[in-house]
Amino acid sequence: TTAGCDHVLPTPYTTLVYGELQVHDLPAPSGTKVEAVTPRGEVAGCTIVESEGLYGMMQVYGEDATADPPIPGFREGEELAFRVNGMPAEVSTTVAWQDDWASHELSLKATAHTMYLPMIMRDN
């Protein structure tokens, strides 16, 4: 699905990814946002989880330098990277982007780091 993914601009160049998704070692709940992010920080693919623990078929777009203005996306051979609800995700297999229109099964795993804040006490 693309609701919540309006920020991604499609191009004629694409590859497809799908697979299992875990967040904090649990199946990702529906509503979880998955984004494909280029080495330049551009979002070139996006989907929202509908079935717990799985992200559906997501198009990951390549850069379209012929558009005016150019549309951002992956360039040939760049490694696919993902984030889940804004957190970087580990990818089960390294895949280099190519305009192959083929589907690639990739499991993703996102874990937020535990943050410890100082405790501030005041003597009365």
N, CA, C and O atoms as a GROMACS GRO file, in nm:
protein
  496
    1THR      N    1   0.084  -0.119   0.000
    1THR     CA    2   0.000   0.000   0.000
    1THR      C    3   0.088   0.125   0.000
    1THR      O    4   0.204   0.118   0.040
    2THR      N    5   0.034   0.237  -0.044
    2THR     CA    6   0.114   0.358  -0.052
    2THR      C    7   0.059   0.471   0.034
    2THR      O    8   0.118   0.579   0.036
    3ALA      N    9  -0.051   0.451   0.107
    3ALA     CA   10  -0.102   0.556   0.195
    3ALA      C   11   0.008   0.588   0.297
    3ALA      O   12   0.057   0.499   0.365
    4GLY      N   13   0.044   0.715   0.306
    4GLY     CA   14   0.154   0.753   0.395
    4GLY      C   15   0.289   0.752   0.324
    4GLY      O   16   0.392   0.778   0.386
    5CYS      N   17   0.288   0.722   0.195
    5CYS     CA   18   0.412   0.716   0.117
    5CYS      C   19   0.408   0.815   0.000
    5CYS      O   20   0.474   0.794  -0.102
    6ASP      N   21   0.331   0.921   0.014
    6ASP     CA   22   0.314   1.018  -0.095
    6ASP      C   23   0.443   1.091  -0.131
    6ASP      O   24   0.453   1.151  -0.238
    7HIS      N   25   0.543   1.086  -0.042
    7HIS     CA   26   0.668   1.158  -0.065
    7HIS      C   27   0.759   1.089  -0.166
    7HIS      O   28   0.861   1.146  -0.205
    8VAL      N   29   0.725   0.967  -0.208
    8VAL     CA   30   0.807   0.893  -0.303
    8VAL      C   31   0.758   0.920  -0.445
    8VAL      O   32   0.640   0.903  -0.475
    9LEU      N   33   0.850   0.964  -0.531
    9LEU     CA   34   0.816   0.990  -0.670
    9LEU      C   35   0.855   0.871  -0.755
    9LEU      O   36   0.972   0.831  -0.754
   10PRO      N   37   0.761   0.812  -0.830
   10PRO     CA   38   0.793   0.698  -0.915
   10PRO      C   39   0.877   0.739  -1.036
   10PRO      O   40   0.868   0.853  -1.083
   11THR      N   41   0.957   0.647  -1.085
   11THR     CA   42   1.033   0.667  -1.209
   11THR      C   43   1.012   0.543  -1.295
   11THR      O   44   0.956   0.444  -1.248
   12PRO      N   45   1.056   0.546  -1.421
   12PRO     CA   46   1.041   0.428  -1.506
   12PRO      C   47   1.135   0.314  -1.469
   12PRO      O   48   1.124   0.204  -1.524
   13TYR      N   49   1.227   0.338  -1.375
   13TYR     CA   50   1.330   0.241  -1.340
   13TYR      C   51   1.297   0.180  -1.204
   13TYR      O   52   1.277   0.253  -1.108
   14THR      N   53   1.290   0.046  -1.196
   14THR     CA   54   1.246  -0.012  -1.070
   14THR      C   55   1.299  -0.154  -1.049
   14THR      O   56   1.332  -0.226  -1.144
   15THR      N   57   1.306  -0.190  -0.923
   15THR     CA   58   1.323  -0.328  -0.882
   15THR      C   59   1.221  -0.350  -0.771
   15THR      O   60   1.168  -0.252  -0.717
   16LEU      N   61   1.194  -0.473  -0.735
   16LEU     CA   62   1.090  -0.503  -0.637
   16LEU      C   63   1.148  -0.581  -0.520
   16LEU      O   64   1.232  -0.669  -0.540
   17VAL      N   65   1.105  -0.548  -0.399
   17VAL     CA   66   1.149  -0.621  -0.280
   17VAL      C   67   1.026  -0.656  -0.195
   17VAL      O   68   0.924  -0.587  -0.200
   18TYR      N   69   1.039  -0.763  -0.118
   18TYR     CA   70   0.933  -0.806  -0.026
   18TYR      C   71   0.999  -0.898   0.077
   18TYR      O   72   1.111  -0.944   0.056
   19GLY      N   73   0.930  -0.924   0.186
   19GLY     CA   74   0.983  -1.021   0.281
   19GLY      C   75   0.930  -1.005   0.422
   19GLY      O   76   0.833  -0.933   0.447
   20GLU      N   77   0.998  -1.075   0.513
   20GLU     CA   78   0.961  -1.070   0.654
   20GLU      C   79   1.018  -0.943   0.716
   20GLU      O   80   1.120  -0.890   0.672
   21LEU      N   81   0.951  -0.897   0.819
   21LEU     CA   82   0.994  -0.776   0.889
   21LEU      C   83   0.976  -0.794   1.038
   21LEU      O   84   0.866  -0.823   1.086
   22GLN      N   85   1.085  -0.776   1.112
   22GLN     CA   86   1.079  -0.780   1.259
   22GLN      C   87   1.118  -0.644   1.314
   22GLN      O   88   1.208  -0.576   1.263
   23VAL      N   89   1.050  -0.606   1.420
   23VAL     CA   90   1.084  -0.485   1.494
   23VAL      C   91   1.100  -0.527   1.640
   23VAL      O   92   1.006  -0.580   1.699
   24HIS      N   93   1.216  -0.505   1.696
   24HIS     CA   94   1.247  -0.548   1.834
   24HIS      C   95   1.224  -0.698   1.852
   24HIS      O   96   1.168  -0.742   1.952
   25ASP      N   97   1.268  -0.777   1.753
   25ASP     CA   98   1.258  -0.923   1.755
   25ASP      C   99   1.114  -0.976   1.756
   25ASP      O  100   1.092  -1.092   1.791
   26LEU      N  101   1.018  -0.894   1.719
   26LEU     CA  102   0.878  -0.936   1.709
   26LEU      C  103   0.828  -0.906   1.568
   26LEU      O  104   0.881  -0.816   1.502
   27PRO      N  105   0.729  -0.979   1.519
   27PRO     CA  106   0.673  -0.947   1.387
   27PRO      C  107   0.624  -0.802   1.385
   27PRO      O  108   0.556  -0.758   1.478
   28ALA      N  109   0.658  -0.730   1.280
   28ALA     CA  110   0.617  -0.590   1.270
   28ALA      C  111   0.465  -0.580   1.264
   28ALA      O  112   0.401  -0.654   1.189
   29PRO      N  113   0.406  -0.489   1.343
   29PRO     CA  114   0.261  -0.474   1.340
   29PRO      C  115   0.215  -0.403   1.212
   29PRO      O  116   0.293  -0.331   1.150
   30SER      N  117   0.089  -0.424   1.174
   30SER     CA  118   0.037  -0.351   1.059
   30SER      C  119   0.044  -0.202   1.090
   30SER      O  120   0.028  -0.160   1.204
   31GLY      N  121   0.067  -0.123   0.987
   31GLY     CA  122   0.084   0.022   1.004
   31GLY      C  123   0.230   0.064   1.009
   31GLY      O  124   0.260   0.184   1.003
   32THR      N  125   0.323  -0.032   1.019
   32THR     CA  126   0.466  -0.001   1.022
   32THR      C  127   0.509   0.049   0.884
   32THR      O  128   0.474  -0.010   0.782
   33LYS      N  129   0.586   0.158   0.882
   33LYS     CA  130   0.633   0.216   0.756
   33LYS      C  131   0.772   0.164   0.723
   33LYS      O  132   0.862   0.166   0.808
   34VAL      N  133   0.791   0.117   0.599
   34VAL     CA  134   0.920   0.068   0.550
   34VAL      C  135   0.961   0.157   0.433
   34VAL      O  136   0.884   0.178   0.339
   35GLU      N  137   1.084   0.210   0.439
   35GLU     CA  138   1.134   0.296   0.331
   35GLU      C  139   1.268   0.244   0.280
   35GLU      O  140   1.351   0.197   0.357
   36ALA      N  141   1.287   0.254   0.149
   36ALA     CA  142   1.417   0.226   0.087
   36ALA      C  143   1.488   0.360   0.073
   36ALA      O  144   1.431   0.456   0.021
   37VAL      N  145   1.614   0.366   0.121
   37VAL     CA  146   1.686   0.493   0.128
   37VAL      C  147   1.818   0.482   0.051
   37VAL      O  148   1.896   0.390   0.073
   38THR      N  149   1.842   0.579  -0.038
   38THR     CA  150   1.965   0.581  -0.118
   38THR      C  151   2.083   0.626  -0.032
   38THR      O  152   2.063   0.677   0.078
   39PRO      N  153   2.205   0.607  -0.082
   39PRO     CA  154   2.323   0.656  -0.008
   39PRO      C  155   2.320   0.808   0.012
   39PRO      O  156   2.393   0.860   0.096
   40ARG      N  157   2.239   0.880  -0.064
   40ARG     CA  158   2.226   1.025  -0.050
   40ARG      C  159   2.114   1.064   0.045
   40ARG      O  160   2.088   1.183   0.065
   41GLY      N  161   2.047   0.963   0.106
   41GLY     CA  162   1.940   0.990   0.202
   41GLY      C  163   1.805   1.015   0.138
   41GLY      O  164   1.711   1.058   0.206
   42GLU      N  165   1.792   0.987   0.009
   42GLU     CA  166   1.665   1.006  -0.061
   42GLU      C  167   1.578   0.881  -0.042
   42GLU      O  168   1.629   0.769  -0.045
   43VAL      N  169   1.449   0.902  -0.022
   43VAL     CA  170   1.358   0.788  -0.010
   43VAL      C  171   1.314   0.749  -0.152
   43VAL      O  172   1.253   0.829  -0.223
   44ALA      N  173   1.346   0.625  -0.192
   44ALA     CA  174   1.320   0.580  -0.329
   44ALA      C  175   1.224   0.461  -0.333
   44ALA      O  176   1.212   0.394  -0.436
   45GLY      N  177   1.158   0.435  -0.222
   45GLY     CA  178   1.059   0.329  -0.214
   45GLY      C  179   0.994   0.334  -0.078
   45GLY      O  180   1.058   0.374   0.020
   46CYS      N  181   0.868   0.295  -0.070
   46CYS     CA  182   0.797   0.303   0.058
   46CYS      C  183   0.676   0.211   0.054
   46CYS      O  184   0.610   0.197  -0.048
   47THR      N  185   0.649   0.150   0.167
   47THR     CA  186   0.526   0.071   0.182
   47THR      C  187   0.485   0.072   0.329
   47THR      O  188   0.566   0.101   0.418
   48ILE      N  189   0.362   0.039   0.353
   48ILE     CA  190   0.308   0.028   0.488
   48ILE      C  191   0.267  -0.118   0.509
   48ILE      O  192   0.199  -0.177   0.426
   49VAL      N  193   0.311  -0.176   0.621
   49VAL     CA  194   0.280  -0.316   0.652
   49VAL      C  195   0.129  -0.334   0.668
   49VAL      O  196   0.064  -0.260   0.742
   50GLU      N  197   0.075  -0.434   0.598
   50GLU     CA  198  -0.067  -0.468   0.612
   50GLU      C  199  -0.084  -0.600   0.684
   50GLU      O  200  -0.178  -0.617   0.762
   51SER      N  201   0.007  -0.696   0.660
   51SER     CA  202   0.002  -0.826   0.725
   51SER      C  203   0.115  -0.835   0.827
   51SER      O  204   0.232  -0.821   0.791
   52GLU      N  205   0.080  -0.857   0.953
   52GLU     CA  206   0.180  -0.860   1.060
   52GLU      C  207   0.300  -0.946   1.023
   52GLU      O  208   0.287  -1.061   0.981
   53GLY      N  209   0.420  -0.887   1.040
   53GLY     CA  210   0.544  -0.961   1.018
   53GLY      C  211   0.592  -0.966   0.874
   53GLY      O  212   0.698  -1.022   0.846
   54LEU      N  213   0.515  -0.907   0.782
   54LEU     CA  214   0.552  -0.908   0.641
   54LEU      C  215   0.536  -0.770   0.581
   54LEU      O  216   0.439  -0.700   0.610
   55TYR      N  217   0.630  -0.731   0.497
   55TYR     CA  218   0.606  -0.610   0.418
   55TYR      C  219   0.584  -0.659   0.275
   55TYR      O  220   0.659  -0.742   0.223
   56GLY      N  221   0.481  -0.607   0.213
   56GLY     CA  222   0.442  -0.654   0.081
   56GLY      C  223   0.536  -0.606  -0.028
   56GLY      O  224   0.636  -0.540   0.000
   57MET      N  225   0.504  -0.638  -0.150
   57MET     CA  226   0.584  -0.602  -0.265
   57MET      C  227   0.601  -0.450  -0.270
   57MET      O  228   0.504  -0.376  -0.279
   58MET      N  229   0.726  -0.405  -0.265
   58MET     CA  230   0.756  -0.262  -0.266
   58MET      C  231   0.842  -0.231  -0.387
   58MET      O  232   0.945  -0.295  -0.409
   59GLN      N  233   0.801  -0.132  -0.465
   59GLN     CA  234   0.883  -0.086  -0.576
   59GLN      C  235   0.993   0.004  -0.520
   59GLN      O  236   0.967   0.092  -0.438
   60VAL      N  237   1.116  -0.020  -0.566
   60VAL     CA  238   1.229   0.064  -0.529
   60VAL      C  239   1.278   0.128  -0.659
   60VAL      O  240   1.322   0.059  -0.751
   61TYR      N  241   1.270   0.260  -0.663
   61TYR     CA  242   1.292   0.332  -0.788
   61TYR      C  243   1.437   0.375  -0.809
   61TYR      O  244   1.511   0.403  -0.714
   62GLY      N  245   1.473   0.380  -0.936
   62GLY     CA  246   1.603   0.431  -0.976
   62GLY      C  247   1.591   0.578  -1.011
   62GLY      O  248   1.483   0.627  -1.043
   63GLU      N  249   1.703   0.646  -1.005
   63GLU     CA  250   1.709   0.788  -1.036
   63GLU      C  251   1.668   0.811  -1.182
   63GLU      O  252   1.703   0.734  -1.271
   64ASP      N  253   1.592   0.918  -1.205
   64ASP     CA  254   1.558   0.959  -1.342
   64ASP      C  255   1.620   1.096  -1.366
   64ASP      O  256   1.560   1.200  -1.338
   65ALA      N  257   1.743   1.094  -1.420
   65ALA     CA  258   1.817   1.218  -1.445
   65ALA      C  259   1.763   1.293  -1.566
   65ALA      O  260   1.797   1.409  -1.587
   66THR      N  261   1.679   1.227  -1.647
   66THR     CA  262   1.625   1.291  -1.767
   66THR      C  263   1.503   1.377  -1.736
   66THR      O  264   1.462   1.459  -1.818
   67ALA      N  265   1.444   1.358  -1.618
   67ALA     CA  266   1.326   1.437  -1.579
   67ALA      C  267   1.370   1.580  -1.546
   67ALA      O  268   1.486   1.603  -1.514
   68ASP      N  269   1.276   1.674  -1.555
   68ASP     CA  270   1.307   1.813  -1.522
   68ASP      C  271   1.205   1.861  -1.419
   68ASP      O  272   1.090   1.884  -1.456
   69PRO      N  273   1.243   1.876  -1.290
   69PRO     CA  274   1.377   1.849  -1.234
   69PRO      C  275   1.402   1.698  -1.221
   69PRO      O  276   1.307   1.620  -1.225
   70PRO      N  277   1.528   1.658  -1.207
   70PRO     CA  278   1.559   1.515  -1.191
   70PRO      C  279   1.486   1.455  -1.071
   70PRO      O  280   1.469   1.521  -0.968
   71ILE      N  281   1.444   1.329  -1.085
   71ILE     CA  282   1.375   1.259  -0.976
   71ILE      C  283   1.478   1.171  -0.905
   71ILE      O  284   1.544   1.089  -0.969
   72PRO      N  285   1.492   1.187  -0.773
   72PRO     CA  286   1.592   1.109  -0.700
   72PRO      C  287   1.559   0.960  -0.697
   72PRO      O  288   1.444   0.921  -0.712
   73GLY      N  289   1.662   0.880  -0.678
   73GLY     CA  290   1.645   0.736  -0.667
   73GLY      C  291   1.780   0.668  -0.664
   73GLY      O  292   1.884   0.735  -0.662
   74PHE      N  293   1.779   0.537  -0.665
   74PHE     CA  294   1.903   0.460  -0.663
   74PHE      C  295   1.972   0.468  -0.798
   74PHE      O  296   1.908   0.485  -0.902
   75ARG      N  297   2.104   0.455  -0.794
   75ARG     CA  298   2.183   0.447  -0.916
   75ARG      C  299   2.234   0.305  -0.930
   75ARG      O  300   2.249   0.233  -0.831
   76GLU      N  301   2.259   0.263  -1.053
   76GLU     CA  302   2.302   0.127  -1.083
   76GLU      C  303   2.414   0.082  -0.989
   76GLU      O  304   2.515   0.151  -0.974
   77GLY      N  305   2.395  -0.033  -0.925
   77GLY     CA  306   2.498  -0.092  -0.840
   77GLY      C  307   2.499  -0.045  -0.695
   77GLY      O  308   2.573  -0.100  -0.613
   78GLU      N  309   2.417   0.055  -0.660
   78GLU     CA  310   2.415   0.101  -0.520
   78GLU      C  311   2.344  -0.002  -0.433
   78GLU      O  312   2.245  -0.062  -0.473
   79GLU      N  313   2.398  -0.020  -0.311
   79GLU     CA  314   2.341  -0.117  -0.217
   79GLU      C  315   2.210  -0.064  -0.160
   79GLU      O  316   2.200   0.050  -0.116
   80LEU      N  317   2.109  -0.151  -0.160
   80LEU     CA  318   1.980  -0.113  -0.104
   80LEU      C  319   1.991  -0.102   0.048
   80LEU      O  320   2.050  -0.188   0.113
   81ALA      N  321   1.936   0.005   0.102
   81ALA     CA  322   1.932   0.025   0.247
   81ALA      C  323   1.788   0.062   0.283
   81ALA      O  324   1.714   0.118   0.202
   82PHE      N  325   1.749   0.028   0.406
   82PHE     CA  326   1.611   0.048   0.448
   82PHE      C  327   1.604   0.110   0.586
   82PHE      O  328   1.697   0.101   0.666
   83ARG      N  329   1.490   0.174   0.612
   83ARG     CA  330   1.459   0.216   0.749
   83ARG      C  331   1.314   0.181   0.776
   83ARG      O  332   1.229   0.181   0.687
   84VAL      N  333   1.289   0.151   0.902
   84VAL     CA  334   1.158   0.106   0.948
   84VAL      C  335   1.112   0.203   1.056
   84VAL      O  336   1.174   0.213   1.162
   85ASN      N  337   1.002   0.274   1.029
   85ASN     CA  338   0.955   0.378   1.122
   85ASN      C  339   1.070   0.472   1.160
   85ASN      O  340   1.080   0.514   1.275
   86GLY      N  341   1.154   0.504   1.062
   86GLY     CA  342   1.265   0.597   1.083
   86GLY      C  343   1.393   0.537   1.138
   86GLY      O  344   1.495   0.605   1.145
   87MET      N  345   1.389   0.408   1.179
   87MET     CA  346   1.507   0.340   1.234
   87MET      C  347   1.579   0.265   1.123
   87MET      O  348   1.514   0.202   1.039
   88PRO      N  349   1.714   0.269   1.120
   88PRO     CA  350   1.786   0.188   1.022
   88PRO      C  351   1.753   0.040   1.042
   88PRO      O  352   1.737  -0.006   1.155
   89ALA      N  353   1.744  -0.033   0.933
   89ALA     CA  354   1.710  -0.175   0.939
   89ALA      C  355   1.824  -0.260   0.885
   89ALA      O  356   1.892  -0.221   0.790
   90GLU      N  357   1.844  -0.376   0.948
   90GLU     CA  358   1.941  -0.473   0.898
   90GLU      C  359   1.873  -0.549   0.785
   90GLU      O  360   1.754  -0.581   0.792
   91VAL      N  361   1.952  -0.579   0.681
   91VAL     CA  362   1.900  -0.651   0.564
   91VAL      C  363   1.961  -0.790   0.562
   91VAL      O  364   2.081  -0.806   0.585
   92SER      N  365   1.879  -0.892   0.534
   92SER     CA  366   1.926  -1.031   0.537
   92SER      C  367   2.029  -1.060   0.428
   92SER      O  368   2.121  -1.140   0.448
   93THR      N  369   2.015  -0.996   0.314
   93THR     CA  370   2.103  -1.020   0.199
   93THR      C  371   2.137  -0.887   0.134
   93THR      O  372   2.050  -0.801   0.120
   94THR      N  373   2.261  -0.869   0.095
   94THR     CA  374   2.301  -0.747   0.026
   94THR      C  375   2.252  -0.754  -0.119
   94THR      O  376   2.277  -0.852  -0.189
   95VAL      N  377   2.182  -0.650  -0.161
   95VAL     CA  378   2.134  -0.643  -0.299
   95VAL      C  379   2.176  -0.511  -0.358
   95VAL      O  380   2.153  -0.405  -0.300
   96ALA      N  381   2.239  -0.517  -0.475
   96ALA     CA  382   2.276  -0.395  -0.547
   96ALA      C  383   2.159  -0.359  -0.639
   96ALA      O  384   2.105  -0.444  -0.708
   97TRP      N  385   2.122  -0.231  -0.637
   97TRP     CA  386   2.008  -0.188  -0.718
   97TRP      C  387   2.039  -0.204  -0.866
   97TRP      O  388   2.149  -0.173  -0.912
   98GLN      N  389   1.939  -0.252  -0.938
   98GLN     CA  390   1.945  -0.254  -1.083
   98GLN      C  391   1.804  -0.245  -1.137
   98GLN      O  392   1.709  -0.285  -1.070
   99ASP      N  393   1.792  -0.191  -1.256
   99ASP     CA  394   1.661  -0.174  -1.320
   99ASP      C  395   1.620  -0.306  -1.382
   99ASP      O  396   1.618  -0.320  -1.504
  100ASP      N  397   1.588  -0.406  -1.296
  100ASP     CA  398   1.561  -0.541  -1.346
  100ASP      C  399   1.413  -0.581  -1.342
  100ASP      O  400   1.377  -0.684  -1.398
  101TRP      N  401   1.329  -0.502  -1.279
  101TRP     CA  402   1.187  -0.531  -1.266
  101TRP      C  403   1.163  -0.669  -1.206
  101TRP      O  404   1.056  -0.727  -1.224
  102ALA      N  405   1.264  -0.722  -1.136
  102ALA     CA  406   1.254  -0.854  -1.074
  102ALA      C  407   1.221  -0.838  -0.926
  102ALA      O  408   1.244  -0.731  -0.868
  103SER      N  409   1.167  -0.944  -0.864
  103SER     CA  410   1.136  -0.938  -0.721
  103SER      C  411   1.248  -1.007  -0.643
  103SER      O  412   1.298  -1.112  -0.682
  104HIS      N  413   1.284  -0.945  -0.532
  104HIS     CA  414   1.391  -0.994  -0.445
  104HIS      C  415   1.336  -1.009  -0.304
  104HIS      O  416   1.279  -0.915  -0.248
  105GLU      N  417   1.352  -1.128  -0.246
  105GLU     CA  418   1.306  -1.151  -0.109
  105GLU      C  419   1.415  -1.106  -0.013
  105GLU      O  420   1.526  -1.159  -0.014
  106LEU      N  421   1.382  -1.009   0.070
  106LEU     CA  422   1.477  -0.955   0.169
  106LEU      C  423   1.408  -0.947   0.304
  106LEU      O  424   1.304  -0.882   0.318
  107SER      N  425   1.464  -1.012   0.404
  107SER     CA  426   1.412  -0.998   0.540
  107SER      C  427   1.476  -0.876   0.603
  107SER      O  428   1.595  -0.851   0.586
  108LEU      N  429   1.396  -0.800   0.676
  108LEU     CA  430   1.444  -0.679   0.742
  108LEU      C  431   1.423  -0.692   0.893
  108LEU      O  432   1.330  -0.757   0.940
  109LYS      N  433   1.515  -0.630   0.966
  109LYS     CA  434   1.507  -0.634   1.113
  109LYS      C  435   1.547  -0.496   1.165
  109LYS      O  436   1.655  -0.447   1.134
  110ALA      N  437   1.461  -0.436   1.244
  110ALA     CA  438   1.488  -0.304   1.302
  110ALA      C  439   1.488  -0.314   1.454
  110ALA      O  440   1.399  -0.375   1.513
  111THR      N  441   1.587  -0.253   1.514
  111THR     CA  442   1.597  -0.250   1.660
  111THR      C  443   1.639  -0.110   1.701
  111THR      O  444   1.742  -0.060   1.658
  112ALA      N  445   1.559  -0.050   1.784
  112ALA     CA  446   1.596   0.082   1.837
  112ALA      C  447   1.696   0.062   1.949
  112ALA      O  448   1.692  -0.037   2.022
  113HIS      N  449   1.784   0.156   1.963
  113HIS     CA  450   1.880   0.150   2.072
  113HIS      C  451   1.813   0.197   2.200
  113HIS      O  452   1.733   0.290   2.198
  114THR      N  453   1.847   0.134   2.310
  114THR     CA  454   1.794   0.177   2.439
  114THR      C  455   1.865   0.305   2.478
  114THR      O  456   1.988   0.316   2.471
  115MET      N  457   1.787   0.401   2.520
  115MET     CA  458   1.844   0.530   2.556
  115MET      C  459   1.832   0.549   2.708
  115MET      O  460   1.724   0.533   2.765
  116TYR      N  461   1.941   0.582   2.770
  116TYR     CA  462   1.941   0.608   2.914
  116TYR      C  463   1.958   0.757   2.936
  116TYR      O  464   2.050   0.819   2.883
  117LEU      N  465   1.870   0.812   3.013
  117LEU     CA  466   1.876   0.954   3.044
  117LEU      C  467   1.921   0.971   3.188
  117LEU      O  468   1.892   0.887   3.273
  118PRO      N  469   1.993   1.082   3.216
  118PRO     CA  470   2.035   1.101   3.355
  118PRO      C  471   1.915   1.134   3.445
  118PRO      O  472   1.819   1.197   3.402
  119MET      N  473   1.924   1.091   3.568
  119MET     CA  474   1.820   1.124   3.663
  119MET      C  475   1.869   1.248   3.741
  119MET      O  476   1.979   1.249   3.796
  120ILE      N  477   1.787   1.348   3.742
  120ILE     CA  478   1.823   1.472   3.810
  120ILE      C  479   1.742   1.482   3.938
  120ILE      O  480   1.619   1.475   3.936
  121MET      N  481   1.814   1.498   4.051
  121MET     CA  482   1.745   1.507   4.179
  121MET      C  483   1.775   1.643   4.239
  121MET      O  484   1.879   1.704   4.214
  122ARG      N  485   1.681   1.690   4.319
  122ARG     CA  486   1.699   1.819   4.383
  122ARG      C  487   1.683   1.803   4.533
  122ARG      O  488   1.586   1.745   4.580
  123ASP      N  489   1.778   1.853   4.606
  123ASP     CA  490   1.768   1.853   4.753
  123ASP      C  491   1.682   1.971   4.793
  123ASP      O  492   1.702   2.082   4.743
  124ASN      N  493   1.588   1.950   4.883
  124ASN     CA  494   1.502   2.061   4.930
  124ASN      C  495   1.565   2.132   5.046
  124ASN      O  496   1.507   2.228   5.098
   0.00000   0.00000   0.00000
